[in-house]
Amino acid sequence: MDLDSFLKNHRADLLFSLAICIVVFGIFIVAVPTRTVFEDVEVAYTDTETYYVKEPTEVREAYQEQDPYQDTEYFTDTVPVQVSVPYQDTEYYYQSYTAGAGQYYSTIPTGCSCTGTSFLYDESGVLGVHCVQLNCRESRTVTLYRTETQYQDIQKERPVTKYQTVTKYRNVTRYLDVPKTRQVMRTRIEAQPVEVNWLFGFRAPWELHLPLLSGG
């Protein structure tokens, strides 16, 4: 039997077998290949934990007290004192003025009076009685003194009791935090690789990466 006769007689079987192969291959391509993804998984691990226990301990403690002692205190006392205090005042007195030979006072200044006259010619050449002597009231500033009561500061002293801070020591019981360790179980989130179907994403217990499908 030649090849053409065989193909003609078994054409239906060959087509059915080919279809079965294509379906099986399609199912294989869809269901079997996987790809790797990372999922957060809670993982248990052992850790060392530090904790503290209060334990009594004798310690040397410093404290302070106020101790009295005698001392001398200096202070200022204010007392009255009679003192002579200078001050300025105005003193009035009288001064005489005499005009020169052939001269006279044409006007009498304020505070002055004419105490002497003479027959003299004035500027117009008229002979008349003119004032040639003045007596004037004048003033000047003088320094005088008066007694006043003033207060002065006097340094005095007196005994006083003062206090000073003294540091002393005593034994006391303190409870101190003593560190200790113990093993404990903890959990943490880690990213772990998981194989899933490359198309639908369901988990697969196997690993099969096809470069053309998963890129892995």
Secondary structure, DSSP 8 states (H G I E B T S, - for coil): --HHHHHHHTHHHHHHHHHHHHHHHHHHHHHS-EEEEEEEEEEEEEEEEEEEEEEEEEEEEEEEEEEEEEEEEEEEEEEEEEEEEEEEEEEEEEEEEE--TT--BSS--TTEEEEEEEEEE-TTS-EEEEEEEEEEEEEEEEEEEEEEEEEEEEEEEEEEEEEEEEEEEEEEEEEEEEEEEEEEEEEEEEEEEEEEETTT--B-SS----HHHH--
